[in-house]
Amino acid sequence: MANFVLVAGARLGAWAWDEVVPYLRAASHGAHPLTLSGLADKQGVPAGQQTHVQDIVDEVERQDLRDVVLVGHSYSGIPVGQAAERIGDRLACVVFVDSSVPTDGEPFVSAWPDGGAMVKASIAENGGFWPLVPAAHYDGQGLTDEQIARIVGGSTPHPGATLTEPAMLARPLGELPATYITCLLAGAEPNEDVAKLLTSNHWQNVEMNTGHWPMFSQPRELAQIFLDAAGE
């Protein structure tokens, strides 16, 4: 039995996986959606990037999980990639869902064209948080109006320090067994860091013909990719 630890991207919480979890459990696996500190039902908890890494490690250790498939969506690929190195032989593989990947010594915002200047300014103007985005932000991503309303309604401002503090890796990420999911409607090709990692014999790329939030737009198809990654 695999244990899927599911971590959604910026502004989201464990609730984002509600439609994916039943498919994993129906296949007789464990599914453990996780809310990171400072978000959703954990609003008010101070958080930097290493807090989020520790959130994931603590969840695995607290539940004594084995054969762990760590899943990181969007921003959460950054802490998930770091946590994957820290859980040792508990790890089965990592799945990055249209996500960022950590680079040692670099923050999440470093990959932005302006080096993260606009994000940092937005965080400074909003009390240390990356603010919410309007419903129009989700247009063209294969989502229904109802799904967009659900995302917007459940989102919470994101702790800014998690985006601006550097990642810390002990060894090359390409050594980890990983599946990278590219969501085609999101538009951008995988960035240079991801493209390099995909040359590793331990990594594979899977494309989905949907947008950046496939846990809402195509939950069944996404769950199947997770199961495939776990060797189902």
C-alpha positions in Angstrom: 0.0 0.0 0.0 1.3 3.4 -1.0 0.7 6.5 1.2 0.1 9.6 -0.8 0.9 12.9 1.0 -0.8 15.6 -1.0 0.3 19.2 -0.8 -1.5 21.9 -2.8 0.0 25.1 -4.1 0.0 28.7 -2.9 -3.1 29.9 -1.1 -4.7 26.4 -0.9 -5.1 23.8 1.8 -5.9 20.1 2.2 -9.4 20.8 1.0 -8.1 21.2 -2.6 -7.6 17.4 -2.8 -11.2 16.5 -1.9 -12.1 15.1 -5.3 -8.8 13.2 -5.7 -8.6 11.4 -2.3 -11.6 9.1 -2.9 -10.0 7.6 -6.1 -6.7 6.9 -4.2 -8.6 5.3 -1.2 -10.8 3.3 -3.6 -7.6 1.7 -4.9 -6.7 0.7 -1.3 -4.0 3.3 -0.7 -3.6 5.8 2.0 -4.3 9.4 1.1 -3.1 12.2 3.4 -4.0 15.7 2.2 -2.0 18.3 4.2 -2.5 22.0 4.9 0.7 23.9 5.3 1.3 26.4 8.2 -0.3 29.8 7.7 -3.0 28.6 5.2 -6.6 27.5 5.3 -7.4 26.0 8.7 -3.9 26.8 9.9 -4.2 30.6 9.3 -2.3 32.6 11.9 0.5 30.1 12.3 3.8 31.8 11.5 5.6 30.2 8.5 8.8 30.4 6.6 9.8 28.0 3.8 11.6 25.6 6.2 8.4 25.6 8.3 6.6 24.2 5.3 9.3 21.6 4.7 9.0 20.5 8.4 5.2 20.4 8.1 5.6 17.7 5.5 8.3 15.7 7.3 6.3 15.9 10.5 3.2 14.5 8.8 5.1 11.5 7.5 6.8 10.8 10.8 3.8 11.5 13.0 1.7 8.9 11.1 4.7 6.6 10.7 4.1 6.4 6.9 6.0 4.1 4.6 6.0 3.8 0.9 5.4 7.5 0.7 4.5 9.2 -2.5 5.0 12.9 -1.9 2.9 15.1 -4.2 3.6 18.8 -4.6 1.5 21.2 -6.7 2.7 24.5 -8.0 4.5 26.4 -5.2 4.5 23.3 -3.0 7.0 21.5 -5.2 9.6 23.6 -3.4 9.0 22.3 0.1 8.0 18.8 -1.2 11.3 18.5 -3.1 13.2 19.3 0.1 11.1 17.1 2.4 11.6 14.2 0.0 15.3 14.1 0.8 14.6 14.2 4.5 12.3 11.3 4.9 14.9 8.8 3.8 13.8 5.3 3.0 10.2 6.1 3.7 10.0 7.7 0.3 8.7 5.7 -2.7 8.7 8.6 -5.2 7.8 12.3 -5.7 5.1 13.7 -8.0 5.4 17.3 -9.0 2.1 18.7 -10.4 2.9 21.5 -12.8 5.1 22.8 -10.0 8.2 24.7 -9.1 11.2 22.6 -8.0 13.7 23.6 -5.4 17.2 24.8 -6.3 19.7 24.9 -3.4 20.2 28.4 -2.1 17.4 29.9 -4.3 13.9 31.0 -3.3 10.6 30.3 -5.1 10.6 33.8 -6.6 14.0 33.5 -8.2 12.5 31.8 -11.2 10.3 34.7 -12.0 11.4 36.9 -15.0 11.9 39.9 -12.8 13.6 37.9 -10.0 10.5 38.2 -7.9 10.5 41.9 -7.6 6.7 42.2 -8.2 5.9 39.4 -5.8 8.1 40.9 -3.1 6.5 44.3 -3.5 3.0 42.7 -3.3 4.0 40.9 -0.1 5.4 44.1 1.4 2.1 46.0 0.5 -0.1 43.2 2.0 1.3 42.8 5.5 3.7 40.0 4.7 1.3 37.9 2.6 0.9 37.2 -1.1 -2.6 38.4 -1.6 -5.5 36.6 -3.2 -6.2 36.8 -6.9 -9.5 37.5 -8.7 -11.6 34.8 -10.4 -10.3 36.0 -13.8 -6.9 34.6 -12.9 -8.3 31.1 -13.4 -9.8 31.7 -16.9 -8.6 29.4 -19.7 -7.5 26.7 -17.3 -10.2 24.1 -18.1 -12.2 25.0 -15.0 -16.0 25.5 -14.7 -17.4 28.6 -13.1 -18.4 26.5 -10.1 -14.8 25.2 -9.8 -13.4 28.6 -10.0 -15.8 29.9 -7.4 -14.7 27.0 -5.1 -11.0 27.8 -5.5 -11.5 31.5 -4.9 -13.8 30.9 -2.0 -11.4 28.5 -0.2 -8.2 30.4 -0.9 -6.3 32.3 1.8 -3.4 34.8 1.6 -0.1 33.0 1.4 2.7 33.6 3.9 5.2 35.7 2.1 8.4 34.4 3.7 7.8 30.9 2.3 8.2 32.4 -1.2 11.3 34.5 -0.5 13.5 32.3 1.7 16.0 30.0 0.0 15.7 26.2 -0.5 18.2 23.9 1.1 19.0 20.7 -0.6 21.5 18.1 0.6 21.9 16.3 -2.7 20.9 16.7 -6.4 17.1 16.5 -6.9 17.7 14.4 -10.0 18.6 11.4 -7.8 15.1 11.1 -6.5 12.5 9.0 -8.3 10.1 11.5 -9.7 7.2 12.1 -12.1 6.7 15.6 -13.4 3.2 16.5 -14.6 3.0 19.2 -17.3 -0.4 20.8 -17.6 -0.7 22.0 -21.2 -3.3 24.7 -20.8 -1.1 26.4 -18.3 0.9 27.6 -21.3 4.5 27.7 -20.3 7.0 24.9 -21.1 8.7 23.3 -18.1 11.4 25.8 -17.0 15.1 25.2 -17.4 15.5 23.6 -14.0 12.7 21.1 -14.7 13.9 20.4 -18.2 17.4 19.5 -16.9 15.9 17.2 -14.2 13.8 15.5 -16.9 17.1 14.3 -18.5 17.7 12.1 -15.4 17.0 8.4 -15.6 15.0 8.7 -12.4 12.5 11.3 -13.8 9.6 11.0 -16.2 7.3 13.6 -17.7 3.5 13.1 -18.1 1.3 15.6 -19.9 -2.3 16.5 -19.0 -4.5 18.4 -21.4 -5.8 20.7 -18.8 -4.8 23.8 -16.8 -2.8 24.5 -13.7 -5.3 23.1 -11.2 -6.0 19.5 -12.3 -7.1 18.4 -8.9 -10.3 20.4 -9.7 -10.5 20.1 -13.5 -9.5 16.4 -13.9 -9.3 14.7 -10.5 -9.9 11.2 -11.8 -7.2 11.5 -14.4 -4.8 13.1 -12.0 -5.4 10.3 -9.4 -4.6 7.7 -12.1 -1.2 9.4 -12.8 -0.5 9.2 -9.1 -1.3 5.5 -9.0 0.8 4.9 -12.1 3.7 6.7 -10.4 3.3 4.4 -7.4 3.5 1.4 -9.7 -0.2 0.5 -9.8 
